[in-house]
Amino acid sequence: MRTLTPAALACRACLVAWLVFSVACAAKTAPPPPAGGALSYPDFVFPGPSPATDAATVERQHAAWLWLQAGDLRSAEREFTAVLKNHPQFAPAESGLAYVFLARKQPDQALTRFNTALAHVASYAPALAGRAQALLALGRDADALASLEAAQAADPSLELGPRIEVLRFRGAENQIAAARRAAEHGRLDEARAAYAQAIALSPESAFLFRELAAVEQRAGDSAKALEHLRQAVSLDPSDARAQALLGDVLMASREYEGAARAYAAAQAIDPTPEVAAKLEAVNKGAELARLPPEYHAIPQLLEVTRGDVAAVLGIRLADLLEPARGREGVLLTDIRTYWAATSILAVVRAGVMEPLPNHTFQPQQRVRRVDLAQIASRVLALIAGRRPASAPDWQSARVSVADVPPSHPTYRAVAQAVAAGVLPLDRDAFAPSRPVSGAELVAAVDRLNALAGAHRAR
């Protein structure tokens, strides 16, 4: 059995009242349709007149509506027009005519009539509800939703909530699909606008903020991406993808602590190797960020010192140097207040840098390429010592070096450094006495680190 809406029940009551009135008073118009029939347009909202309206106008307005619900649109139009002839600014009759056009599937004309009714009474709920239906037929979903919400606010008794929710869901679905298509084809401004409209329809959907953040990140607007991601994780802290993306944005901004928290949250929700690697990287980044400014200045130096070399080795090769500690009782008298004292002790204890005979390290002493080759040779020996059975090619390499002959005491160290790609030649020359720059030092240590990782994985 079909359940009638409150509007339909009201219409049926009007029909019964009209029949009673007609029998008692000898109808002045054509008799209304028989009572008890199904309503032709149960979703239409009856445009009832105000209590102050005169009885004759009320009677004719009801009659016109009954003809409309009976499906006799011509009679309905005639009656509504007759009411408007006597009362040109009567919003209920104007709305009734608008519903006639809506029934005829003429939404443009219906919208014009509804707008005219609302010009007479701006908050007239039946006109607002009908206007929403006309807008919906015209494909203007967002405007339709706004009109339906206004009708509900003007008259809560209409119980339009279910219609509003359906319209919100449908509108959000359409906007999401449009946003994703636009993003897929690189139309980022269009994608932004569509996501904004989807969020307006469904402001509690966390995934919409996450997807919009991804668009903002592609567009290079990290600030907006960060804002949307924080909103996403606020709405749904269990969204691992939003947490991981938040970590990416914070990591790019070097906000290491926040990035670490986001990655840790993502990993706790849905563990993946990718997020685990990012968490490890951000923790290392945080450690580097806490290092003194002297360390961060090294890559730009034209000449590096023994202290600079020790700092870069001690920090970037910590995993390699730690197991090689063998000189626990080292005494160095000139590093107590030096900024890289911890790293100096690490490289000396691992045997990759040597103290001077007078128990000093001389951290300010300039480093030449030949000095760095000897240090690199000791690091390469540590790498090879981890898996002696798989001796690397560079361990016994014979390289032709124009300015370092095989008879030179440093040749073996230079040849290993060159063969391993740690310190490359320049037109067959090594330039052993040339000072090492900060960029050259960092590149050499990064190469050593890569060799250590590759050899460890064998």
WONOR-V772500 format. One record per residue. N is the residue number from 1. RES is the residue in one letter. OMEGA is omega in whole degrees, 0 to 359 (* if undefined). BURIAL is I if it has 24 or more other ideal C-beta (glycine too) atoms within 12 Angstrom, else O. D_CENTER is the distance of its C-alpha to the mean C-alpha in whole Angstrom. Layout:
n=N res=RES omega=OMEGA burial=BURIAL d_center=D_CENTER
n=N res=RES omega=OMEGA burial=BURIAL d_center=D_CENTER
This chain:
n=1 res=M omega=182 burial=O d_center=47
n=2 res=R omega=179 burial=O d_center=45
n=3 res=T omega=182 burial=O d_center=44
n=4 res=L omega=177 burial=O d_center=44
n=5 res=T omega=176 burial=I d_center=42
n=6 res=P omega=180 burial=O d_center=43
n=7 res=A omega=180 burial=I d_center=44
n=8 res=A omega=178 burial=I d_center=46
n=9 res=L omega=179 burial=O d_center=48
n=10 res=A omega=179 burial=I d_center=48
n=11 res=C omega=181 burial=I d_center=49
n=12 res=R omega=177 burial=I d_center=52
n=13 res=A omega=178 burial=O d_center=53
n=14 res=C omega=181 burial=I d_center=54
n=15 res=L omega=179 burial=I d_center=56
n=16 res=V omega=180 burial=O d_center=58
n=17 res=A omega=180 burial=O d_center=59
n=18 res=W omega=180 burial=I d_center=60
n=19 res=L omega=178 burial=O d_center=62
n=20 res=V omega=182 burial=O d_center=64
n=21 res=F omega=183 burial=I d_center=64
n=22 res=S omega=181 burial=I d_center=65
n=23 res=V omega=184 burial=O d_center=68
n=24 res=A omega=193 burial=O d_center=69
n=25 res=C omega=178 burial=O d_center=69
n=26 res=A omega=188 burial=O d_center=70
n=27 res=A omega=180 burial=O d_center=67
n=28 res=K omega=178 burial=O d_center=67
n=29 res=T omega=177 burial=I d_center=64
n=30 res=A omega=183 burial=O d_center=64
n=31 res=P omega=180 burial=O d_center=63
n=32 res=P omega=179 burial=I d_center=60
n=33 res=P omega=181 burial=I d_center=58
n=34 res=P omega=179 burial=O d_center=60
n=35 res=A omega=173 burial=O d_center=58
n=36 res=G omega=180 burial=O d_center=56
n=37 res=G omega=178 burial=O d_center=54
n=38 res=A omega=179 burial=O d_center=50
n=39 res=L omega=181 burial=I d_center=48
n=40 res=S omega=184 burial=I d_center=47
n=41 res=Y omega=185 burial=I d_center=44
n=42 res=P omega=181 burial=O d_center=43
n=43 res=D omega=178 burial=I d_center=39
n=44 res=F omega=181 burial=I d_center=41
n=45 res=V omega=183 burial=I d_center=41
n=46 res=F omega=179 burial=I d_center=45
n=47 res=P omega=184 burial=I d_center=46
n=48 res=G omega=177 burial=I d_center=48
n=49 res=P omega=179 burial=I d_center=50
n=50 res=S omega=180 burial=O d_center=51
n=51 res=P omega=183 burial=O d_center=53
n=52 res=A omega=182 burial=O d_center=55
n=53 res=T omega=182 burial=O d_center=56
n=54 res=D omega=188 burial=O d_center=59
n=55 res=A omega=182 burial=O d_center=60
n=56 res=A omega=179 burial=O d_center=61
n=57 res=T omega=177 burial=I d_center=58
n=58 res=V omega=181 burial=I d_center=56
n=59 res=E omega=183 burial=I d_center=58
n=60 res=R omega=177 burial=I d_center=58
n=61 res=Q omega=178 burial=I d_center=54
n=62 res=H omega=180 burial=I d_center=54
n=63 res=A omega=180 burial=I d_center=56
n=64 res=A omega=180 burial=I d_center=54
n=65 res=W omega=179 burial=I d_center=51
n=66 res=L omega=177 burial=I d_center=53
n=67 res=W omega=179 burial=I d_center=54
n=68 res=L omega=182 burial=I d_center=50
n=69 res=Q omega=176 burial=I d_center=49
n=70 res=A omega=179 burial=I d_center=52
n=71 res=G omega=179 burial=O d_center=51
n=72 res=D omega=186 burial=I d_center=54
n=73 res=L omega=180 burial=I d_center=52
n=74 res=R omega=179 burial=O d_center=55
n=75 res=S omega=179 burial=I d_center=56
n=76 res=A omega=180 burial=I d_center=53
n=77 res=E omega=180 burial=I d_center=53
n=78 res=R omega=182 burial=I d_center=56
n=79 res=E omega=178 burial=I d_center=56
n=80 res=F omega=180 burial=I d_center=53
n=81 res=T omega=178 burial=I d_center=55
n=82 res=A omega=178 burial=I d_center=58
n=83 res=V omega=182 burial=I d_center=56
n=84 res=L omega=179 burial=I d_center=54
n=85 res=K omega=179 burial=O d_center=58
n=86 res=N omega=183 burial=O d_center=59
n=87 res=H omega=187 burial=I d_center=56
n=88 res=P omega=182 burial=O d_center=54
n=89 res=Q omega=182 burial=O d_center=51
n=90 res=F omega=186 burial=I d_center=51
n=91 res=A omega=179 burial=I d_center=47
n=92 res=P omega=180 burial=I d_center=48
n=93 res=A omega=176 burial=I d_center=50
n=94 res=E omega=178 burial=I d_center=47
n=95 res=S omega=178 burial=I d_center=45
n=96 res=G omega=178 burial=I d_center=47
n=97 res=L omega=178 burial=I d_center=48
n=98 res=A omega=178 burial=I d_center=44
n=99 res=Y omega=176 burial=I d_center=44
n=100 res=V omega=178 burial=I d_center=46
n=101 res=F omega=178 burial=I d_center=44
n=102 res=L omega=178 burial=I d_center=41
n=103 res=A omega=178 burial=I d_center=44
n=104 res=R omega=181 burial=I d_center=45
n=105 res=K omega=175 burial=O d_center=42
n=106 res=Q omega=187 burial=O d_center=42
n=107 res=P omega=179 burial=I d_center=38
n=108 res=D omega=179 burial=O d_center=39
n=109 res=Q omega=179 burial=O d_center=42
n=110 res=A omega=181 burial=I d_center=41
n=111 res=L omega=178 burial=I d_center=38
n=112 res=T omega=180 burial=O d_center=41
n=113 res=R omega=179 burial=I d_center=43
n=114 res=F omega=179 burial=I d_center=40
n=115 res=N omega=177 burial=I d_center=40
n=116 res=T omega=178 burial=I d_center=43
n=117 res=A omega=181 burial=I d_center=44
n=118 res=L omega=174 burial=I d_center=41
n=119 res=A omega=177 burial=O d_center=42
n=120 res=H omega=180 burial=I d_center=45
n=121 res=V omega=191 burial=I d_center=43
n=122 res=A omega=184 burial=O d_center=40
n=123 res=S omega=181 burial=O d_center=39
n=124 res=Y omega=190 burial=I d_center=41
n=125 res=A omega=180 burial=I d_center=39
n=126 res=P omega=179 burial=I d_center=40
n=127 res=A omega=178 burial=I d_center=40
n=128 res=L omega=179 burial=I d_center=36
n=129 res=A omega=178 burial=I d_center=36
n=130 res=G omega=178 burial=I d_center=38
n=131 res=R omega=178 burial=I d_center=36
n=132 res=A omega=180 burial=I d_center=32
n=133 res=Q omega=178 burial=I d_center=34
n=134 res=A omega=179 burial=I d_center=35
n=135 res=L omega=179 burial=I d_center=32
n=136 res=L omega=178 burial=I d_center=30
n=137 res=A omega=179 burial=I d_center=33
n=138 res=L omega=178 burial=I d_center=32
n=139 res=G omega=180 burial=O d_center=29
n=140 res=R omega=188 burial=O d_center=27
n=141 res=D omega=183 burial=I d_center=25
n=142 res=A omega=178 burial=I d_center=23
n=143 res=D omega=179 burial=I d_center=27
n=144 res=A omega=179 burial=I d_center=28
n=145 res=L omega=180 burial=I d_center=26
n=146 res=A omega=180 burial=I d_center=27
n=147 res=S omega=180 burial=I d_center=31
n=148 res=L omega=177 burial=I d_center=31
n=149 res=E omega=177 burial=I d_center=29
n=150 res=A omega=178 burial=I d_center=32
n=151 res=A omega=179 burial=I d_center=34
n=152 res=Q omega=179 burial=I d_center=33
n=153 res=A omega=181 burial=O d_center=33
n=154 res=A omega=181 burial=I d_center=37
n=155 res=D omega=182 burial=I d_center=38
n=156 res=P omega=182 burial=O d_center=37
n=157 res=S omega=180 burial=O d_center=40
n=158 res=L omega=178 burial=I d_center=38
n=159 res=E omega=181 burial=O d_center=36
n=160 res=L omega=184 burial=I d_center=33
n=161 res=G omega=180 burial=O d_center=30
n=162 res=P omega=178 burial=O d_center=30
n=163 res=R omega=180 burial=I d_center=30
n=164 res=I omega=181 burial=I d_center=27
n=165 res=E omega=178 burial=O d_center=25
n=166 res=V omega=181 burial=O d_center=26
n=167 res=L omega=177 burial=I d_center=25
n=168 res=R omega=182 burial=I d_center=22
n=169 res=F omega=181 burial=O d_center=21
n=170 res=R omega=179 burial=O d_center=22
n=171 res=G omega=180 burial=I d_center=21
n=172 res=A omega=179 burial=I d_center=17
n=173 res=E omega=180 burial=O d_center=18
n=174 res=N omega=181 burial=I d_center=19
n=175 res=Q omega=179 burial=I d_center=16
n=176 res=I omega=179 burial=I d_center=14
n=177 res=A omega=179 burial=O d_center=16
n=178 res=A omega=180 burial=I d_center=17
n=179 res=A omega=181 burial=I d_center=13
n=180 res=R omega=178 burial=I d_center=13
n=181 res=R omega=181 burial=O d_center=16
n=182 res=A omega=180 burial=I d_center=15
n=183 res=A omega=181 burial=I d_center=12
n=184 res=E omega=181 burial=O d_center=15
n=185 res=H omega=175 burial=O d_center=17
n=186 res=G omega=178 burial=O d_center=16
n=187 res=R omega=192 burial=O d_center=16
n=188 res=L omega=179 burial=I d_center=13
n=189 res=D omega=178 burial=O d_center=15
n=190 res=E omega=179 burial=O d_center=16
n=191 res=A omega=178 burial=I d_center=12
n=192 res=R omega=183 burial=I d_center=11
n=193 res=A omega=181 burial=O d_center=14
n=194 res=A omega=178 burial=I d_center=14
n=195 res=Y omega=179 burial=I d_center=11
n=196 res=A omega=179 burial=I d_center=12
n=197 res=Q omega=178 burial=I d_center=16
n=198 res=A omega=179 burial=I d_center=14
n=199 res=I omega=177 burial=I d_center=13
n=200 res=A omega=179 burial=O d_center=16
n=201 res=L omega=182 burial=I d_center=18
n=202 res=S omega=187 burial=I d_center=16
n=203 res=P omega=180 burial=O d_center=14
n=204 res=E omega=182 burial=O d_center=14
n=205 res=S omega=185 burial=I d_center=12
n=206 res=A omega=185 burial=I d_center=9
n=207 res=F omega=178 burial=I d_center=8
n=208 res=L omega=178 burial=I d_center=8
n=209 res=F omega=179 burial=I d_center=6
n=210 res=R omega=181 burial=I d_center=3
n=211 res=E omega=176 burial=I d_center=4
n=212 res=L omega=178 burial=I d_center=5
n=213 res=A omega=179 burial=I d_center=3
n=214 res=A omega=177 burial=I d_center=4
n=215 res=V omega=179 burial=I d_center=7
n=216 res=E omega=179 burial=I d_center=7
n=217 res=Q omega=177 burial=I d_center=8
n=218 res=R omega=180 burial=I d_center=10
n=219 res=A omega=178 burial=I d_center=12
n=220 res=G omega=180 burial=O d_center=12
n=221 res=D omega=184 burial=O d_center=11
n=222 res=S omega=182 burial=I d_center=10
n=223 res=A omega=179 burial=O d_center=11
n=224 res=K omega=177 burial=I d_center=9
n=225 res=A omega=180 burial=I d_center=6
n=226 res=L omega=179 burial=I d_center=8
n=227 res=E omega=182 burial=O d_center=9
n=228 res=H omega=180 burial=I d_center=6
n=229 res=L omega=177 burial=I d_center=5
n=230 res=R omega=176 burial=I d_center=9
n=231 res=Q omega=180 burial=I d_center=9
n=232 res=A omega=182 burial=I d_center=8
n=233 res=V omega=174 burial=I d_center=10
n=234 res=S omega=179 burial=O d_center=13
n=235 res=L omega=182 burial=O d_center=13
n=236 res=D omega=180 burial=O d_center=13
n=237 res=P omega=181 burial=O d_center=14
n=238 res=S omega=179 burial=O d_center=15
n=239 res=D omega=184 burial=I d_center=11
n=240 res=A omega=181 burial=I d_center=12
n=241 res=R omega=177 burial=I d_center=9
n=242 res=A omega=179 burial=I d_center=7
n=243 res=Q omega=181 burial=I d_center=10
n=244 res=A omega=179 burial=I d_center=10
n=245 res=L omega=175 burial=I d_center=7
n=246 res=L omega=177 burial=I d_center=8
n=247 res=G omega=179 burial=I d_center=11
n=248 res=D omega=182 burial=I d_center=10
n=249 res=V omega=179 burial=I d_center=9
n=250 res=L omega=179 burial=I d_center=12
n=251 res=M omega=180 burial=I d_center=15
n=252 res=A omega=178 burial=O d_center=14
n=253 res=S omega=180 burial=O d_center=15
n=254 res=R omega=172 burial=O d_center=18
n=255 res=E omega=193 burial=I d_center=17
n=256 res=Y omega=183 burial=I d_center=19
n=257 res=E omega=178 burial=O d_center=19
n=258 res=G omega=178 burial=I d_center=16
n=259 res=A omega=180 burial=I d_center=15
n=260 res=A omega=179 burial=I d_center=18
n=261 res=R omega=181 burial=I d_center=17
n=262 res=A omega=179 burial=I d_center=13
n=263 res=Y omega=179 burial=I d_center=15
n=264 res=A omega=178 burial=I d_center=18
n=265 res=A omega=179 burial=I d_center=16
n=266 res=A omega=181 burial=I d_center=14
n=267 res=Q omega=179 burial=I d_center=18
n=268 res=A omega=182 burial=O d_center=19
n=269 res=I omega=184 burial=O d_center=18
n=270 res=D omega=185 burial=O d_center=18
n=271 res=P omega=176 burial=O d_center=20
n=272 res=T omega=177 burial=O d_center=19
n=273 res=P omega=182 burial=O d_center=21
n=274 res=E omega=180 burial=O d_center=18
n=275 res=V omega=178 burial=I d_center=16
n=276 res=A omega=179 burial=O d_center=20
n=277 res=A omega=179 burial=O d_center=21
n=278 res=K omega=179 burial=I d_center=18
n=279 res=L omega=178 burial=I d_center=19
n=280 res=E omega=181 burial=O d_center=22
n=281 res=A omega=182 burial=O d_center=21
n=282 res=V omega=176 burial=I d_center=20
n=283 res=N omega=176 burial=I d_center=23
n=284 res=K omega=177 burial=O d_center=25
n=285 res=G omega=178 burial=I d_center=23
n=286 res=A omega=178 burial=O d_center=24
n=287 res=E omega=179 burial=O d_center=27
n=288 res=L omega=181 burial=O d_center=28
n=289 res=A omega=181 burial=O d_center=26
n=290 res=R omega=180 burial=O d_center=29
n=291 res=L omega=183 burial=O d_center=32
n=292 res=P omega=181 burial=O d_center=34
n=293 res=P omega=179 burial=O d_center=34
n=294 res=E omega=180 burial=I d_center=37
n=295 res=Y omega=182 burial=I d_center=35
n=296 res=H omega=180 burial=O d_center=32
n=297 res=A omega=187 burial=O d_center=35
n=298 res=I omega=183 burial=I d_center=36
n=299 res=P omega=182 burial=O d_center=34
n=300 res=Q omega=183 burial=O d_center=36
n=301 res=L omega=175 burial=I d_center=39
n=302 res=L omega=178 burial=O d_center=42
n=303 res=E omega=179 burial=I d_center=44
n=304 res=V omega=180 burial=I d_center=43
n=305 res=T omega=177 burial=I d_center=45
n=306 res=R omega=177 burial=I d_center=46
n=307 res=G omega=177 burial=I d_center=44
n=308 res=D omega=180 burial=I d_center=41
n=309 res=V omega=180 burial=I d_center=41
n=310 res=A omega=181 burial=I d_center=42
n=311 res=A omega=183 burial=I d_center=39
n=312 res=V omega=178 burial=I d_center=36
n=313 res=L omega=184 burial=I d_center=38
n=314 res=G omega=182 burial=I d_center=38
n=315 res=I omega=186 burial=I d_center=34
n=316 res=R omega=180 burial=I d_center=33
n=317 res=L omega=183 burial=I d_center=36
n=318 res=A omega=181 burial=I d_center=36
n=319 res=D omega=179 burial=O d_center=36
n=320 res=L omega=186 burial=I d_center=38
n=321 res=L omega=186 burial=I d_center=41
n=322 res=E omega=181 burial=O d_center=40
n=323 res=P omega=184 burial=O d_center=43
n=324 res=A omega=182 burial=I d_center=45
n=325 res=R omega=181 burial=O d_center=46
n=326 res=G omega=183 burial=O d_center=50
n=327 res=R omega=184 burial=O d_center=51
n=328 res=E omega=184 burial=O d_center=51
n=329 res=G omega=182 burial=O d_center=54
n=330 res=V omega=178 burial=I d_center=53
n=331 res=L omega=177 burial=O d_center=54
n=332 res=L omega=189 burial=I d_center=53
n=333 res=T omega=188 burial=O d_center=54
n=334 res=D omega=182 burial=O d_center=52
n=335 res=I omega=188 burial=I d_center=48
n=336 res=R omega=182 burial=O d_center=48
n=337 res=T omega=182 burial=O d_center=47
n=338 res=Y omega=187 burial=I d_center=45
n=339 res=W omega=182 burial=I d_center=41
n=340 res=A omega=184 burial=I d_center=41
n=341 res=A omega=182 burial=I d_center=43
n=342 res=T omega=179 burial=I d_center=41
n=343 res=S omega=179 burial=I d_center=40
n=344 res=I omega=178 burial=I d_center=44
n=345 res=L omega=181 burial=I d_center=45
n=346 res=A omega=183 burial=I d_center=43
n=347 res=V omega=178 burial=I d_center=44
n=348 res=V omega=179 burial=I d_center=48
n=349 res=R omega=178 burial=I d_center=48
n=350 res=A omega=177 burial=I d_center=46
n=351 res=G omega=180 burial=I d_center=49
n=352 res=V omega=172 burial=I d_center=47
n=353 res=M omega=186 burial=I d_center=48
n=354 res=E omega=172 burial=I d_center=52
n=355 res=P omega=177 burial=I d_center=53
n=356 res=L omega=182 burial=O d_center=56
n=357 res=P omega=182 burial=O d_center=60
n=358 res=N omega=177 burial=O d_center=60
n=359 res=H omega=173 burial=O d_center=57
n=360 res=T omega=178 burial=O d_center=55
n=361 res=F omega=182 burial=I d_center=51
n=362 res=Q omega=184 burial=I d_center=51
n=363 res=P omega=181 burial=I d_center=48
n=364 res=Q omega=182 burial=O d_center=48
n=365 res=Q omega=181 burial=O d_center=50
n=366 res=R omega=182 burial=I d_center=49
n=367 res=V omega=176 burial=I d_center=48
n=368 res=R omega=180 burial=I d_center=49
n=369 res=R omega=179 burial=I d_center=48
n=370 res=V omega=177 burial=I d_center=51
n=371 res=D omega=181 burial=I d_center=50
n=372 res=L omega=177 burial=I d_center=46
n=373 res=A omega=179 burial=I d_center=48
n=374 res=Q omega=177 burial=I d_center=50
n=375 res=I omega=180 burial=I d_center=47
n=376 res=A omega=179 burial=I d_center=45
n=377 res=S omega=179 burial=I d_center=48
n=378 res=R omega=177 burial=I d_center=48
n=379 res=V omega=178 burial=I d_center=44
n=380 res=L omega=177 burial=I d_center=44
n=381 res=A omega=177 burial=I d_center=47
n=382 res=L omega=180 burial=I d_center=45
n=383 res=I omega=181 burial=I d_center=42
n=384 res=A omega=182 burial=I d_center=45
n=385 res=G omega=179 burial=I d_center=47
n=386 res=R omega=180 burial=I d_center=44
n=387 res=R omega=184 burial=O d_center=45
n=388 res=P omega=184 burial=O d_center=49
n=389 res=A omega=181 burial=O d_center=49
n=390 res=S omega=183 burial=O d_center=47
n=391 res=A omega=180 burial=O d_center=48
n=392 res=P omega=180 burial=I d_center=46
n=393 res=D omega=185 burial=O d_center=47
n=394 res=W omega=186 burial=I d_center=47
n=395 res=Q omega=180 burial=I d_center=49
n=396 res=S omega=185 burial=O d_center=53
n=397 res=A omega=173 burial=I d_center=52
n=398 res=R omega=185 burial=O d_center=54
n=399 res=V omega=177 burial=I d_center=53
n=400 res=S omega=181 burial=O d_center=55
n=401 res=V omega=188 burial=I d_center=54
n=402 res=A omega=186 burial=O d_center=56
n=403 res=D omega=174 burial=O d_center=57
n=404 res=V omega=183 burial=I d_center=57
n=405 res=P omega=180 burial=O d_center=60
n=406 res=P omega=180 burial=O d_center=60
n=407 res=S omega=182 burial=O d_center=62
n=408 res=H omega=182 burial=O d_center=60
n=409 res=P omega=181 burial=O d_center=59
n=410 res=T omega=186 burial=I d_center=56
n=411 res=Y omega=184 burial=I d_center=56
n=412 res=R omega=179 burial=I d_center=54
n=413 res=A omega=179 burial=I d_center=51
n=414 res=V omega=181 burial=I d_center=51
n=415 res=A omega=179 burial=I d_center=51
n=416 res=Q omega=181 burial=I d_center=48
n=417 res=A omega=179 burial=I d_center=46
n=418 res=V omega=182 burial=I d_center=46
n=419 res=A omega=180 burial=I d_center=46
n=420 res=A omega=180 burial=I d_center=43
n=421 res=G omega=181 burial=I d_center=41
n=422 res=V omega=179 burial=I d_center=41
n=423 res=L omega=184 burial=I d_center=43
n=424 res=P omega=177 burial=I d_center=44
n=425 res=L omega=174 burial=I d_center=47
n=426 res=D omega=183 burial=O d_center=48
n=427 res=R omega=178 burial=O d_center=50
n=428 res=D omega=180 burial=O d_center=52
n=429 res=A omega=181 burial=O d_center=52
n=430 res=F omega=183 burial=I d_center=50
n=431 res=A omega=186 burial=I d_center=52
n=432 res=P omega=184 burial=I d_center=52
n=433 res=S omega=182 burial=O d_center=53
n=434 res=R omega=178 burial=O d_center=50
n=435 res=P omega=178 burial=I d_center=48
n=436 res=V omega=177 burial=I d_center=44
n=437 res=S omega=178 burial=I d_center=41
n=438 res=G omega=180 burial=I d_center=38
n=439 res=A omega=179 burial=O d_center=36
n=440 res=E omega=179 burial=I d_center=39
n=441 res=L omega=181 burial=I d_center=39
n=442 res=V omega=179 burial=I d_center=35
n=443 res=A omega=180 burial=I d_center=35
n=444 res=A omega=181 burial=I d_center=38
n=445 res=V omega=176 burial=I d_center=37
n=446 res=D omega=177 burial=O d_center=33
n=447 res=R omega=177 burial=I d_center=36
n=448 res=L omega=179 burial=I d_center=38
n=449 res=N omega=179 burial=I d_center=34
n=450 res=A omega=178 burial=O d_center=34
n=451 res=L omega=179 burial=I d_center=37
n=452 res=A omega=179 burial=I d_center=37
n=453 res=G omega=180 burial=O d_center=34
n=454 res=A omega=182 burial=O d_center=35
n=455 res=H omega=180 burial=I d_center=39
n=456 res=R omega=185 burial=O d_center=37
n=457 res=A omega=183 burial=O d_center=36
n=458 res=R omega=* burial=O d_center=39
